[in-house]
Amino acid sequence: MLRTIASCVLGAIIPTATVTAAPLAQPRLVWQTDPVFQTPEAVLYDAQRDVLYVGNYRKTDPNEPSEFLSKVSTDGKVLALKWVTGLDRPTGMAIHNDKLYVVERGQLARINFDTASVEQRYPIPGANFSNDVAFDPAGTAYISDNGQQATTAIFRFQNGRVEPWMTTQQILSPNGLLVEGKDLIAFDNRRQALVRIDRTDQTVTEIAKFASNARAIGDGIVPIAKHTYLVTAWSGESWIVGPEGTVTPLLDTNTLTPVVGQRVNHADVGYVPRKKLWIIPTFFDNRLLAYEWTKP
């Protein structure tokens, strides 16, 4: 498969090279859960505790925050279906200073691991559809907004406050975020590219272009090696983006048979490095699927 790679600085696109992606070995299904979740939207791996957290997104009570987080072992056992309750449609998650941060609708929740409860909420002023969160080592967090009516694309959280950081004119509808050194990795839906954002001066550089019309590319972005990323699309597709900008198709969950609902989605993916497992929250299908793959 051929992909054209380009560099982009504040909107100026400069073509560079065309590269050929090498095939990967066929992914292997290692385990799957029963459809016990309530629209699983995101999975986060906690390396310190060696467990997975699952955000359950479906709203059951229109008047109250009724969604929850689940705790699951890395071999697929549901340890606590309703581990943290009282959330409002949780999406992206991150761990910093032994606290779990979860993006809700218009706010960022801080969760205490010992009490399994929300101990603080931080409003996100002007949020349209806040989605993912990623921390840098200094404790500054970046929160994406991929809402259709959003004017702020990425917010910044520091010193207990959330403020606008990048506009939708700079980067459009980012979803998943990843801090890597001095940069922030995201998917820009205007450029249809995975991009690198310098966190000092907000310079945007394209990593890889995507020739796909999949919905919500970049729902999940996780590092699997140096400058190598697993990128997923909510609608089902996934890819490996290599150091030279190669884009290699990996798995399309549209080919899988749903247990419930009409389709198997591929939402905000989790990754367990020591087992080389990526954990797929199937959204409407209400399961987790764990896949393993190796390079040829």
N, C-alpha and C positions, 0 to 999 in steps of 0.2 A: 504494500500500500504506500502511495506517495503522499507526502505532506509538504507544503511550502512553508518555510519558517521565515518570520520577519521580525524586525526590531521596531518598536514603536515608542516614541518619546513625546508625551503630551499631544498625541493625536497624529504625529507625522510617521507614516509607515514607510520603512525602508526595507525592501526585499533583501534577503541574504542568500539562503541556500535551499535546495531541495534534497531531502534525505529519504531513504527507504527504510521502513520499519521492519525489523526481524520478527518472525513469528514466535510466540511463546507456547510452551507446552499447554495441553488442555487442562483447565482448572478441574480440581477434584472435589466433589462434595464430601465434607468430613462429617458434618452433623447438621441437623435441623431441629427446630423446636416444633411443638404443636402450635396451632394458631390461637395462642392464649393472650396475645397482646391486644392493645386497643389502638390500632393504627400506629405501629412503631415507625417513628420518623428519623431517629438518630441513634447511633451507638457510639459509646466512648469506652476505650480500654483504660483501666486504672492499673498501671504497672506495679505500684506499691502494694496494692491489695490483691492483684492478679484476678480482677473481676471485670465484668462488663456492666455498663449502665445503659439502659434503654429508655428513650423518651417516648411516652405514649401520648399521641397528639389529639385523638378524637375527643371532641367536647360533648359530654353527656348531659350537663346541666347548664342551660343558657345563662343562669343568674349567678353561678358560683364557679370558681376555679376547681374543676373536678378531675383534671388529668393527673398523671403520676409518672414516676420513674420506677423502673424495675431493675433488679440486680440479678445477673446471670453469670454462671461460671464459664470459664473458657472452653469447657467441654459440653456446653449447651444445657446445663441444668439450671432451671429457674429457681434461684435461691430465695427471692422475695418478689412476688409479682407487683405488689404495691408497697415499694420500699419507701418512697417519699411521695406524699399525697398533697392535694391542695394547690396544684400548679395550673397555670393557664396556657394550654397548648404549647408545651415545651418543644424547642427545636435544638439548636446547637448547644454543645457543652464543652467545658474546659476545666482543668484542675490547676489551681495556683495556691501556693502556701497552704497546702492541705485543706483547701476549701473547694467545693464543687460549684462552678458557676453555670447557670442554665439560662438561655434566652427564652423569655416568655413574650407574649404580645405586648410590646411597648415598654418592657422593663427587663432588667437583668437580675436574676435571683441568686443569692449566695446561700449555699446549703452546708450545714454542719454534718460531717460524716458520723460523729458520735451519736447525735440525736436524730439523725435522718429527717431533718426538718429545715425549712427556710428560716434563716436568722436575719436576713436583710434583703431588701429590694431597692434597686436603683432605677428611677425612671429614665426612659430614653426619649427625650423631648423631640417631637416631630417625626417619630418613627411611623412608617407605613406598614412594613412587614419585616421587622427585625428577625434575623435568622440564625447566624452562626457567630461564634466568639472564639478568639485566639489571643493568648497572652504572650508577651515577650518576657525575657528573664527579669527585667526590672519591675514588672508588675503592671505595665500598661497593657490594656486589652483593646482589641479592635472588633467591632460588631458590624456585620454586614446587614444591609437592608435591600432586599430584592423585590420590594413591592412595586406594582405597576404605576403607582402614583407617587413614588418616592422622589424627593429632591436631594436627599442625602444618601449616598451609596454606602459609605462606611463611617461609622461613629468611632470615637475614641473614649475609652474609660480610664480615667486616672484620678487619683486623690479623691475617690468616692463620688465622682461626677462623670456623667456621660455627655459628650459634646459632639457636634458634627465635625468630621475630619476630611472626607472627600465627597465631592458632589457627583451626581449622575452624569454630568458633562465630562468628568474625568474618567469614570469607570461606570459601566451600566449594569445594573442588576446582579452584582456579585452575590454568591450564595456561600459555599464553603470557603473558609479562610485557613491559612497556615503561615505561622511565623517561621522564617528560615534566616538566621543570622540577622543582618540589617534590613532584610526585606520582608514583605508580606506577599504571599502567593494567593492568587484569586483567579476566577474566570470572569472575563469581561465579555458580556453579551453583545456589545457594539462591535468589537473587533473579532468576535467568535474565536477567542484565543485564551489560553492560559497565560497569565501575565505575572510579572514580578514588579512589585511596587517598592521603591526605596522609601523607607519609613522616615527618612530625614527630610527629603525634598519632594516626595510624592512623584518622582519620575517613574513613568510606566514603561516597561520593556516587555515585548512579547517573548514568551518561551516557546509556544507551539500553537499553530493554527489548527482548527478542527473543521473538517468537512462533514458535518453532521447537523441534521435538523432536530436532534433529540431535544426534548424539553428539559430545561434546568440542568444543563451541563455544569459540572462543578458543584453539584449538590454535596458530594464528598470529595475531599482532596487530602490524601494522607501520604507521607513520605515512606518509601519502602527501601530506598538506598540513597546514596549521595546524588542529589539533583535528579532523582527518579521518583515519580509520583503515580499513585493510583488515583484516577479521576473517574467519578461516576456521574451518571445522569439519572434524575428522578424517574424518568420514563423507562429506564431499563438498561441502557448501554453502559459499558465501562471500558477504560483504556489504561495502558501504561504509557506515560510520557517519559522518555529517556533523556539522558544528559545532553544529547545533541539535538533535542527537539523532536525526536521520532514519536509518532503517535500510533500505538499498536492496539487494535481492538482486542478485548479480553473476554468478556462475557456479556451477552444480552439476555436479561432475565425475561424478556418477552417470549423467549422460546420455552420457558418453563410452564408447567401446568399449575394454576393456582389451586389452593385448597379451599379458600373462601374468596369472595369477590370475583372480579372479572380479569385481573391481571396480577403479575408479580412485578412489583416495582423495585427500584434499586436506589434507595434514598441515601441519607448521610451515613456513609459506611464507617465501620470501626476496623482497626487493624491490630493484631497481636503479633509483634515482631518475633518473639521467641518461638512461636509455632508457625510463623508465616501464614497466618490465617487472616482473611478479610471477612468481616461479619456484615451481612447484608440485612438491613431492616426492610421488609417487603411491603410496608405501608398497608394498603388495603387487604393484603393477604394475611396480615397479622402474625407472621412468623419471623424468626431469624434463620438465615442460612449461613453456614460457615464453609468457605472454600479455601483450598490450598492450591498453589501453583508453584512451579519451578521454571527457571530459565532453561532453554534447550541446551 
